[in-house]
Amino acid sequence: MQKKTFVQLILILTIIIIFIAFYQKYFSEQKTLNNVPKNIIKKESTVSKTKTNLIHNIKYTSGDESGDYYVIESELGELNANKPELILMKKVQAEINFEDSASIIVSADNAIYNNITYNTNFYGHVSITYTDHIIEANNFDLNFEKNLGTISSNIIYKNLNTKLEADKIKIDLITKNSKIYMNGKKEKIKITNID
């Protein structure tokens, strides 16, 4: 009788362990995905630490359900002790890849990257390339929550035969439509032809 009870107990424990493993595998992952912003489905980072708050050769990748993804790399990153989600990056390269159009390539001396929202503030010798369009400026702010890119301060835009100087450009990251304007109402955008 004891042998039969022992076997039944082993079988019940085995079923409970299988049930717990099944629950952990399939239902726990679903909960963590629900906490991720709706437009982001993947995030990776590869880092090598040399000091407690410095990271060398850092790379973050994020993507969304539509196939668009964002990659940002830096030679050096510094963690903010008061705001651990913010990383100050130096010598930065980034690429915004769209499923349905060409990529936007960004390079800058510095950037502040938020590893939770993926929002990035590039500054210092910012260069933005989109097909045959090149924009140079002092600042470029990417806000993925609003799907908006804002370029500001000493903007020089060039394409095949046009050069444009302005104070601010706002780009809708979904439609790729942009608004170009000056800060002062009486100031005018300067456009010249390049030979």
Residue pairs with C-beta under 8 A, 6 or more apart in sequence:
33 41
36 43
37 117
37 144
37 145
39 64
39 65
39 144
40 62
40 63
40 64
40 118
40 144
41 63
41 64
41 65
42 61
42 62
42 63
42 69
43 60
43 61
43 62
43 115
43 118
44 59
44 60
44 61
44 62
45 58
45 59
45 60
45 61
45 115
46 57
46 58
46 59
47 55
47 56
47 57
47 58
47 59
47 77
48 55
48 56
48 57
49 55
49 56
50 56
53 78
53 79
53 81
54 76
54 77
54 78
54 79
55 76
55 77
55 78
55 79
55 87
56 75
56 76
56 77
57 73
57 74
57 75
58 73
58 74
58 76
58 77
58 87
58 89
59 71
59 72
59 73
59 74
60 71
60 72
60 73
60 113
60 115
60 118
61 69
61 70
61 71
62 69
62 70
62 118
63 69
63 70
66 99
67 99
68 96
68 97
68 98
68 99
69 97
70 94
70 95
70 96
70 97
70 118
70 144
71 94
71 95
71 97
72 89
72 92
72 93
72 94
72 95
72 111
72 113
72 120
73 92
73 93
73 94
74 87
74 89
74 90
74 91
74 92
74 93
74 111
74 113
75 90
75 91
76 89
76 90
76 91
77 87
77 88
77 89
77 90
77 113
78 87
78 88
78 89
78 90
79 86
79 87
80 86
80 87
80 88
85 114
85 115
85 116
85 117
86 112
86 113
86 114
86 115
87 112
87 113
87 114
87 115
88 110
88 111
88 112
89 110
89 111
89 112
89 113
90 109
90 110
91 109
92 106
92 107
92 108
92 109
92 110
92 111
92 122
93 105
93 106
93 107
94 105
94 106
94 107
94 111
94 120
94 122
95 103
95 104
95 105
95 106
96 103
96 104
96 106
96 142
96 173
97 103
98 104
101 176
102 130
102 131
103 130
104 128
104 129
104 130
104 149
105 128
105 129
105 130
106 122
106 126
106 127
106 128
106 129
106 140
107 126
107 127
108 122
108 123
108 124
108 125
108 126
108 127
108 140
109 123
109 124
109 125
110 122
110 123
110 124
111 120
111 121
111 122
111 123
112 120
112 121
112 123
113 119
113 120
114 120
117 144
117 145
118 142
118 144
119 141
119 142
119 143
119 144
119 145
120 141
120 142
121 139
121 140
121 141
121 142
122 139
122 140
122 141
122 142
123 138
123 139
123 140
124 138
125 136
125 138
126 136
126 137
126 138
126 139
126 140
126 151
127 134
127 135
127 136
128 134
128 135
128 136
128 137
128 140
128 151
129 135
132 159
132 160
133 157
133 158
133 159
134 157
134 158
134 159
135 151
135 155
135 156
135 157
135 158
135 169
136 154
136 155
136 156
137 151
137 152
137 153
137 154
137 155
137 156
137 169
138 152
138 153
138 154
139 150
139 151
139 152
139 153
140 149
140 150
140 151
140 152
141 149
141 150
141 152
142 148
142 149
142 173
143 149
143 150
144 173
147 172
147 173
147 174
148 170
148 171
148 172
148 173
149 170
149 171
149 173
150 168
150 169
150 170
150 171
151 168
151 169
151 170
151 171
152 167
152 168
152 169
153 167
155 164
155 165
155 166
155 167
155 168
155 169
156 163
156 164
156 165
157 163
157 164
157 165
157 166
157 169
157 180
158 164
158 194
161 193
161 194
161 195
162 191
162 192
162 193
162 194
163 191
163 192
163 193
163 194
164 180
164 189
164 190
164 191
164 192
165 189
165 190
165 191
166 180
166 181
166 182
166 189
166 190
167 181
167 182
167 183
167 184
167 187
168 180
168 181
168 182
168 183
169 178
169 179
169 180
170 178
170 179
171 177
171 178
172 178
180 189
181 189
182 188
182 189
